Amino acid sequence: MDAQRIAVDAVMALTDCDRDTVTAFIRRFYLSGVKDPKRLTFKGLQALARI
């Protein structure tokens, strides 16, 4: 859970996206096996850039 929280906080600090949207992306990546906070942040930023 700490990895998810860290990644959500980092993406929120770097973007102006809605917290619920960011949390959904991060949770999806976490459940798919990405456990590292840095990697979660990177994947979250990539996904939000495509929106």
All heavy atoms as a GROMACS GRO file, in nm:
protein
  402
    1MET      N    1   0.082  -0.120   0.000
    1MET     CA    2   0.000   0.000   0.000
    1MET      C    3   0.086   0.126   0.000
    1MET      O    4   0.046   0.226  -0.057
    1MET     CB    5  -0.092   0.001   0.122
    1MET     CG    6  -0.220  -0.078   0.105
    1MET     SD    7  -0.304  -0.051  -0.048
    1MET     CE    8  -0.430   0.059  -0.001
    2ASP      N    9   0.202   0.121   0.063
    2ASP     CA   10   0.288   0.239   0.064
    2ASP      C   11   0.334   0.275  -0.075
    2ASP      O   12   0.342   0.394  -0.109
    2ASP     CB   13   0.409   0.216   0.154
    2ASP     CG   14   0.375   0.226   0.302
    2ASP    OD1   15   0.269   0.286   0.334
    2ASP    OD2   16   0.451   0.175   0.383
    3ALA      N   17   0.363   0.174  -0.156
    3ALA     CA   18   0.409   0.200  -0.292
    3ALA      C   19   0.300   0.274  -0.371
    3ALA      O   20   0.328   0.368  -0.446
    3ALA     CB   21   0.446   0.070  -0.361
    4GLN      N   22   0.176   0.231  -0.354
    4GLN     CA   23   0.065   0.297  -0.423
    4GLN      C   24   0.049   0.441  -0.376
    4GLN      O   25   0.031   0.531  -0.458
    4GLN     CB   26  -0.065   0.221  -0.398
    4GLN     CG   27  -0.073   0.087  -0.465
    4GLN     CD   28  -0.205   0.020  -0.439
    4GLN    OE1   29  -0.310   0.084  -0.438
    4GLN    NE2   30  -0.201  -0.110  -0.416
    5ARG      N   31   0.056   0.462  -0.247
    5ARG     CA   32   0.039   0.596  -0.193
    5ARG      C   33   0.149   0.690  -0.240
    5ARG      O   34   0.122   0.804  -0.280
    5ARG     CB   35   0.037   0.592  -0.040
    5ARG     CG   36   0.008   0.726   0.026
    5ARG     CD   37   0.016   0.719   0.176
    5ARG     NE   38   0.137   0.654   0.226
    5ARG     CZ   39   0.257   0.712   0.234
    5ARG    NH1   40   0.273   0.835   0.195
    5ARG    NH2   41   0.361   0.646   0.282
    6ILE      N   42   0.271   0.641  -0.240
    6ILE     CA   43   0.384   0.723  -0.285
    6ILE      C   44   0.368   0.758  -0.432
    6ILE      O   45   0.388   0.875  -0.471
    6ILE     CB   46   0.517   0.647  -0.262
    6ILE    CG1   47   0.546   0.636  -0.113
    6ILE    CG2   48   0.632   0.715  -0.333
    6ILE    CD1   49   0.655   0.539  -0.077
    7ALA      N   50   0.330   0.661  -0.514
    7ALA     CA   51   0.314   0.685  -0.657
    7ALA      C   52   0.199   0.782  -0.684
    7ALA      O   53   0.212   0.873  -0.767
    7ALA     CB   54   0.290   0.554  -0.730
    8VAL      N   55   0.089   0.768  -0.614
    8VAL     CA   56  -0.025   0.858  -0.633
    8VAL      C   57   0.014   1.000  -0.593
    8VAL      O   58  -0.015   1.096  -0.666
    8VAL     CB   59  -0.149   0.811  -0.553
    8VAL    CG1   60  -0.257   0.917  -0.551
    8VAL    CG2   61  -0.203   0.682  -0.613
    9ASP      N   62   0.081   1.016  -0.481
    9ASP     CA   63   0.124   1.149  -0.437
    9ASP      C   64   0.221   1.213  -0.536
    9ASP      O   65   0.212   1.332  -0.564
    9ASP     CB   66   0.189   1.141  -0.298
    9ASP     CG   67   0.089   1.110  -0.188
    9ASP    OD1   68  -0.032   1.126  -0.211
    9ASP    OD2   69   0.133   1.070  -0.079
   10ALA      N   70   0.312   1.132  -0.590
   10ALA     CA   71   0.409   1.186  -0.687
   10ALA      C   72   0.341   1.230  -0.815
   10ALA      O   73   0.369   1.338  -0.868
   10ALA     CB   74   0.515   1.080  -0.718
   11VAL      N   75   0.250   1.148  -0.866
   11VAL     CA   76   0.180   1.184  -0.990
   11VAL      C   77   0.091   1.306  -0.967
   11VAL      O   78   0.081   1.394  -1.053
   11VAL     CB   79   0.100   1.064  -1.045
   11VAL    CG1   80   0.015   1.104  -1.164
   11VAL    CG2   81   0.195   0.952  -1.085
   12MET      N   82   0.028   1.312  -0.852
   12MET     CA   83  -0.056   1.428  -0.819
   12MET      C   84   0.028   1.556  -0.813
   12MET      O   85  -0.018   1.662  -0.853
   12MET     CB   86  -0.128   1.407  -0.686
   12MET     CG   87  -0.237   1.302  -0.689
   12MET     SD   88  -0.373   1.346  -0.796
   12MET     CE   89  -0.425   1.498  -0.724
   13ALA      N   90   0.150   1.546  -0.762
   13ALA     CA   91   0.237   1.663  -0.753
   13ALA      C   92   0.284   1.709  -0.890
   13ALA      O   93   0.308   1.829  -0.911
   13ALA     CB   94   0.358   1.631  -0.666
   14LEU      N   95   0.294   1.616  -0.984
   14LEU     CA   96   0.345   1.650  -1.117
   14LEU      C   97   0.236   1.686  -1.218
   14LEU      O   98   0.266   1.745  -1.322
   14LEU     CB   99   0.427   1.533  -1.172
   14LEU     CG  100   0.554   1.501  -1.094
   14LEU    CD1  101   0.614   1.370  -1.141
   14LEU    CD2  102   0.654   1.614  -1.108
   15THR      N  103   0.113   1.648  -1.191
   15THR     CA  104   0.004   1.674  -1.285
   15THR      C  105  -0.112   1.742  -1.215
   15THR      O  106  -0.114   1.753  -1.094
   15THR     CB  107  -0.047   1.542  -1.348
   15THR    OG1  108  -0.104   1.461  -1.245
   15THR    CG2  109   0.064   1.466  -1.416
   16ASP      N  110  -0.209   1.782  -1.293
   16ASP     CA  111  -0.330   1.843  -1.238
   16ASP      C  112  -0.450   1.750  -1.249
   16ASP      O  113  -0.564   1.794  -1.251
   16ASP     CB  114  -0.362   1.974  -1.311
   16ASP     CG  115  -0.258   2.081  -1.284
   16ASP    OD1  116  -0.199   2.078  -1.174
   16ASP    OD2  117  -0.237   2.166  -1.371
   17CYS      N  118  -0.424   1.621  -1.257
   17CYS     CA  119  -0.530   1.523  -1.275
   17CYS      C  120  -0.606   1.499  -1.145
   17CYS      O  121  -0.556   1.524  -1.036
   17CYS     CB  122  -0.474   1.392  -1.326
   17CYS     SG  123  -0.410   1.405  -1.492
   18ASP      N  124  -0.724   1.445  -1.161
   18ASP     CA  125  -0.810   1.410  -1.048
   18ASP      C  126  -0.748   1.294  -0.969
   18ASP      O  127  -0.695   1.200  -1.027
   18ASP     CB  128  -0.947   1.371  -1.103
   18ASP     CG  129  -1.046   1.336  -0.995
   18ASP    OD1  130  -1.042   1.398  -0.887
   18ASP    OD2  131  -1.128   1.246  -1.019
   19ARG      N  132  -0.756   1.301  -0.838
   19ARG     CA  133  -0.696   1.199  -0.752
   19ARG      C  134  -0.756   1.061  -0.777
   19ARG      O  135  -0.685   0.960  -0.777
   19ARG     CB  136  -0.711   1.238  -0.605
   19ARG     CG  137  -0.636   1.146  -0.511
   19ARG     CD  138  -0.633   1.206  -0.371
   19ARG     NE  139  -0.537   1.143  -0.285
   19ARG     CZ  140  -0.405   1.163  -0.285
   19ARG    NH1  141  -0.353   1.246  -0.372
   19ARG    NH2  142  -0.326   1.103  -0.202
   20ASP      N  143  -0.886   1.054  -0.801
   20ASP     CA  144  -0.950   0.925  -0.825
   20ASP      C  145  -0.900   0.862  -0.955
   20ASP      O  146  -0.880   0.740  -0.962
   20ASP     CB  147  -1.102   0.941  -0.831
   20ASP     CG  148  -1.161   0.981  -0.697
   20ASP    OD1  149  -1.101   0.946  -0.593
   20ASP    OD2  150  -1.266   1.048  -0.697
   21THR      N  151  -0.878   0.942  -1.057
   21THR     CA  152  -0.826   0.892  -1.185
   21THR      C  153  -0.686   0.837  -1.167
   21THR      O  154  -0.655   0.727  -1.215
   21THR     CB  155  -0.825   1.005  -1.290
   21THR    OG1  156  -0.956   1.060  -1.301
   21THR    CG2  157  -0.779   0.954  -1.424
   22VAL      N  158  -0.602   0.914  -1.099
   22VAL     CA  159  -0.464   0.870  -1.076
   22VAL      C  160  -0.462   0.742  -0.993
   22VAL      O  161  -0.388   0.648  -1.024
   22VAL     CB  162  -0.383   0.981  -1.005
   22VAL    CG1  163  -0.245   0.932  -0.965
   22VAL    CG2  164  -0.372   1.104  -1.093
   23THR      N  165  -0.544   0.736  -0.890
   23THR     CA  166  -0.550   0.617  -0.805
   23THR      C  167  -0.592   0.495  -0.884
   23THR      O  168  -0.537   0.386  -0.865
   23THR     CB  169  -0.647   0.641  -0.687
   23THR    OG1  170  -0.603   0.757  -0.615
   23THR    CG2  171  -0.650   0.522  -0.594
   24ALA      N  172  -0.687   0.510  -0.974
   24ALA     CA  173  -0.732   0.397  -1.055
   24ALA      C  174  -0.620   0.344  -1.144
   24ALA      O  175  -0.601   0.221  -1.154
   24ALA     CB  176  -0.852   0.439  -1.141
   25PHE      N  177  -0.544   0.434  -1.208
   25PHE     CA  178  -0.434   0.391  -1.292
   25PHE      C  179  -0.326   0.320  -1.210
   25PHE      O  180  -0.279   0.213  -1.248
   25PHE     CB  181  -0.371   0.510  -1.366
   25PHE     CG  182  -0.444   0.549  -1.490
   25PHE    CD1  183  -0.509   0.670  -1.496
   25PHE    CD2  184  -0.446   0.467  -1.601
   25PHE    CE1  185  -0.577   0.708  -1.610
   25PHE    CE2  186  -0.512   0.503  -1.715
   25PHE     CZ  187  -0.580   0.624  -1.720
   26ILE      N  188  -0.289   0.379  -1.100
   26ILE     CA  189  -0.183   0.323  -1.016
   26ILE      C  190  -0.225   0.187  -0.960
   26ILE      O  191  -0.147   0.093  -0.959
   26ILE     CB  192  -0.145   0.419  -0.901
   26ILE    CG1  193  -0.091   0.551  -0.957
   26ILE    CG2  194  -0.047   0.354  -0.804
   26ILE    CD1  195   0.035   0.540  -1.039
   27ARG      N  196  -0.350   0.176  -0.917
   27ARG     CA  197  -0.399   0.050  -0.862
   27ARG      C  198  -0.398  -0.062  -0.967
   27ARG      O  199  -0.361  -0.175  -0.939
   27ARG     CB  200  -0.540   0.067  -0.808
   27ARG     CG  201  -0.592  -0.054  -0.735
   27ARG     CD  202  -0.717  -0.022  -0.664
   27ARG     NE  203  -0.697   0.103  -0.593
   27ARG     CZ  204  -0.736   0.125  -0.469
   27ARG    NH1  205  -0.796   0.032  -0.403
   27ARG    NH2  206  -0.714   0.241  -0.411
   28ARG      N  207  -0.434  -0.026  -1.091
   28ARG     CA  208  -0.434  -0.124  -1.199
   28ARG      C  209  -0.291  -0.176  -1.224
   28ARG      O  210  -0.271  -0.296  -1.240
   28ARG     CB  211  -0.491  -0.062  -1.326
   28ARG     CG  212  -0.503  -0.162  -1.437
   28ARG     CD  213  -0.581  -0.113  -1.555
   28ARG     NE  214  -0.593   0.030  -1.561
   28ARG     CZ  215  -0.604   0.100  -1.672
   28ARG    NH1  216  -0.601   0.039  -1.788
   28ARG    NH2  217  -0.616   0.231  -1.670
   29PHE      N  218  -0.194  -0.085  -1.226
   29PHE     CA  219  -0.056  -0.127  -1.246
   29PHE      C  220  -0.004  -0.208  -1.128
   29PHE      O  221   0.069  -0.305  -1.145
   29PHE     CB  222   0.036  -0.007  -1.271
   29PHE     CG  223   0.009   0.061  -1.402
   29PHE    CD1  224  -0.015   0.196  -1.407
   29PHE    CD2  225   0.006  -0.010  -1.520
   29PHE    CE1  226  -0.040   0.260  -1.527
   29PHE    CE2  227  -0.018   0.052  -1.641
   29PHE     CZ  228  -0.042   0.188  -1.644
   30TYR      N  229  -0.042  -0.170  -1.007
   30TYR     CA  230   0.001  -0.241  -0.887
   30TYR      C  231  -0.053  -0.384  -0.889
   30TYR      O  232   0.019  -0.479  -0.859
   30TYR     CB  233  -0.047  -0.168  -0.762
   30TYR     CG  234   0.006  -0.226  -0.634
   30TYR    CD1  235   0.133  -0.196  -0.589
   30TYR    CD2  236  -0.072  -0.312  -0.557
   30TYR    CE1  237   0.183  -0.250  -0.471
   30TYR    CE2  238  -0.023  -0.367  -0.440
   30TYR     CZ  239   0.104  -0.336  -0.397
   30TYR     OH  240   0.152  -0.390  -0.281
   31LEU      N  241  -0.179  -0.400  -0.924
   31LEU     CA  242  -0.240  -0.532  -0.928
   31LEU      C  243  -0.184  -0.619  -1.041
   31LEU      O  244  -0.191  -0.741  -1.034
   31LEU     CB  245  -0.392  -0.520  -0.939
   31LEU     CG  246  -0.461  -0.462  -0.816
   31LEU    CD1  247  -0.610  -0.443  -0.844
   31LEU    CD2  248  -0.439  -0.547  -0.694
   32SER      N  249  -0.129  -0.555  -1.144
   32SER     CA  250  -0.070  -0.632  -1.253
   32SER      C  251   0.073  -0.676  -1.222
   32SER      O  252   0.134  -0.746  -1.302
   32SER     CB  253  -0.072  -0.552  -1.383
   32SER     OG  254   0.019  -0.445  -1.378
   33GLY      N  255   0.126  -0.635  -1.107
   33GLY     CA  256   0.256  -0.686  -1.065
   33GLY      C  257   0.366  -0.583  -1.046
   33GLY      O  258   0.475  -0.617  -1.003
   34VAL      N  259   0.340  -0.457  -1.075
   34VAL     CA  260   0.441  -0.352  -1.057
   34VAL      C  261   0.434  -0.308  -0.910
   34VAL      O  262   0.335  -0.252  -0.867
   34VAL     CB  263   0.415  -0.232  -1.151
   34VAL    CG1  264   0.521  -0.126  -1.130
   34VAL    CG2  265   0.410  -0.277  -1.295
   35LYS      N  266   0.540  -0.334  -0.835
   35LYS     CA  267   0.540  -0.305  -0.690
   35LYS      C  268   0.633  -0.191  -0.651
   35LYS      O  269   0.626  -0.142  -0.539
   35LYS     CB  270   0.579  -0.430  -0.611
   35LYS     CG  271   0.495  -0.552  -0.640
   35LYS     CD  272   0.352  -0.536  -0.598
   35LYS     CE  273   0.276  -0.665  -0.621
   35LYS     NZ  274   0.136  -0.654  -0.611
   36ASP      N  275   0.722  -0.148  -0.739
   36ASP     CA  276   0.819  -0.044  -0.709
   36ASP      C  277   0.754   0.094  -0.724
   36ASP      O  278   0.693   0.124  -0.827
   36ASP     CB  279   0.937  -0.056  -0.805
   36ASP     CG  280   1.044   0.047  -0.780
   36ASP    OD1  281   1.071   0.078  -0.663
   36ASP    OD2  282   1.102   0.097  -0.879
   37PRO      N  283   0.764   0.183  -0.622
   37PRO     CA  284   0.700   0.315  -0.631
   37PRO      C  285   0.748   0.399  -0.749
   37PRO      O  286   0.668   0.468  -0.812
   37PRO     CB  287   0.737   0.383  -0.499
   37PRO     CG  288   0.777   0.275  -0.407
   37PRO     CD  289   0.826   0.163  -0.492
   38LYS      N  290   0.878   0.391  -0.781
   38LYS     CA  291   0.930   0.468  -0.895
   38LYS      C  292   0.871   0.419  -1.026
   38LYS      O  293   0.834   0.498  -1.111
   38LYS     CB  294   1.082   0.458  -0.901
   38LYS     CG  295   1.154   0.528  -0.791
   38LYS     CD  296   1.302   0.512  -0.810
   38LYS     CE  297   1.376   0.530  -0.681
   38LYS     NZ  298   1.519   0.503  -0.695
   39ARG      N  299   0.863   0.289  -1.040
   39ARG     CA  300   0.807   0.230  -1.161
   39ARG      C  301   0.658   0.260  -1.172
   39ARG      O  302   0.607   0.289  -1.281
   39ARG     CB  303   0.831   0.079  -1.159
   39ARG     CG  304   0.799   0.012  -1.286
   39ARG     CD  305   0.913   0.032  -1.383
   39ARG     NE  306   0.885  -0.046  -1.502
   39ARG     CZ  307   0.906  -0.003  -1.623
   39ARG    NH1  308   0.963   0.112  -1.643
   39ARG    NH2  309   0.875  -0.076  -1.726
   40LEU      N  310   0.587   0.254  -1.059
   40LEU     CA  311   0.444   0.289  -1.059
   40LEU      C  312   0.423   0.434  -1.102
   40LEU      O  313   0.332   0.465  -1.179
   40LEU     CB  314   0.383   0.266  -0.921
   40LEU     CG  315   0.350   0.123  -0.882
   40LEU    CD1  316   0.315   0.117  -0.735
   40LEU    CD2  317   0.237   0.070  -0.966
   41THR      N  318   0.508   0.522  -1.051
   41THR     CA  319   0.498   0.664  -1.087
   41THR      C  320   0.522   0.683  -1.235
   41THR      O  321   0.446   0.753  -1.304
   41THR     CB  322   0.599   0.747  -1.006
   41THR    OG1  323   0.575   0.728  -0.866
   41THR    CG2  324   0.588   0.895  -1.038
   42PHE      N  325   0.625   0.619  -1.287
   42PHE     CA  326   0.657   0.630  -1.430
   42PHE      C  327   0.543   0.577  -1.516
   42PHE      O  328   0.500   0.642  -1.612
   42PHE     CB  329   0.787   0.554  -1.459
   42PHE     CG  330   0.827   0.559  -1.602
   42PHE    CD1  331   0.875   0.676  -1.659
   42PHE    CD2  332   0.817   0.446  -1.682
   42PHE    CE1  333   0.912   0.681  -1.791
   42PHE    CE2  334   0.854   0.450  -1.816
   42PHE     CZ  335   0.902   0.568  -1.871
   43LYS      N  336   0.492   0.459  -1.482
   43LYS     CA  337   0.381   0.400  -1.558
   43LYS      C  338   0.257   0.487  -1.549
   43LYS      O  339   0.184   0.505  -1.647
   43LYS     CB  340   0.349   0.260  -1.505
   43LYS     CG  341   0.452   0.158  -1.534
   43LYS     CD  342   0.429   0.104  -1.670
   43LYS     CE  343   0.499  -0.029  -1.687
   43LYS     NZ  344   0.488  -0.077  -1.822
   44GLY      N  345   0.229   0.544  -1.431
   44GLY     CA  346   0.114   0.633  -1.414
   44GLY      C  347   0.126   0.758  -1.499
   44GLY      O  348   0.029   0.801  -1.562
   45LEU      N  349   0.244   0.817  -1.503
   45LEU     CA  350   0.265   0.936  -1.587
   45LEU      C  351   0.251   0.903  -1.734
   45LEU      O  352   0.194   0.981  -1.811
   45LEU     CB  353   0.403   0.996  -1.559
   45LEU     CG  354   0.418   1.066  -1.424
   45LEU    CD1  355   0.563   1.102  -1.400
   45LEU    CD2  356   0.329   1.188  -1.418
   46GLN      N  357   0.302   0.788  -1.776
   46GLN     CA  358   0.286   0.745  -1.914
   46GLN      C  359   0.138   0.729  -1.950
   46GLN      O  360   0.094   0.772  -2.056
   46GLN     CB  361   0.358   0.614  -1.940
   46GLN     CG  362   0.505   0.625  -1.962
   46GLN     CD  363   0.565   0.491  -1.996
   46GLN    OE1  364   0.521   0.387  -1.948
   46GLN    NE2  365   0.666   0.494  -2.080
   47ALA      N  366   0.063   0.665  -1.864
   47ALA     CA  367  -0.078   0.642  -1.891
   47ALA      C  368  -0.156   0.772  -1.896
   47ALA      O  369  -0.242   0.790  -1.982
   47ALA     CB  370  -0.137   0.549  -1.784
   48LEU      N  371  -0.125   0.863  -1.807
   48LEU     CA  372  -0.197   0.991  -1.806
   48LEU      C  373  -0.158   1.079  -1.924
   48LEU      O  374  -0.237   1.163  -1.967
   48LEU     CB  375  -0.171   1.062  -1.674
   48LEU     CG  376  -0.237   0.996  -1.553
   48LEU    CD1  377  -0.191   1.064  -1.424
   48LEU    CD2  378  -0.387   0.999  -1.563
   49ALA      N  379  -0.039   1.061  -1.976
   49ALA     CA  380   0.003   1.139  -2.093
   49ALA      C  381  -0.076   1.097  -2.218
   49ALA      O  382  -0.094   1.178  -2.309
   49ALA     CB  383   0.152   1.120  -2.117
   50ARG      N  384  -0.122   0.974  -2.220
   50ARG     CA  385  -0.199   0.925  -2.335
   50ARG      C  386  -0.343   0.973  -2.334
   50ARG      O  387  -0.411   0.964  -2.434
   50ARG     CB  388  -0.198   0.772  -2.336
   50ARG     CG  389  -0.066   0.718  -2.386
   50ARG     CD  390  -0.072   0.568  -2.398
   50ARG     NE  391   0.025   0.516  -2.302
   50ARG     CZ  392   0.010   0.412  -2.226
   50ARG    NH1  393  -0.100   0.342  -2.232
   50ARG    NH2  394   0.105   0.376  -2.143
   51ILE      N  395  -0.390   1.022  -2.223
   51ILE     CA  396  -0.530   1.068  -2.212
   51ILE      C  397  -0.546   1.201  -2.281
   51ILE      O  398  -0.469   1.288  -2.277
   51ILE     CB  399  -0.574   1.079  -2.065
   51ILE    CG1  400  -0.578   0.942  -2.005
   51ILE    CG2  401  -0.709   1.145  -2.054
   51ILE    CD1  402  -0.616   0.941  -1.859
   0.00000   0.00000   0.00000
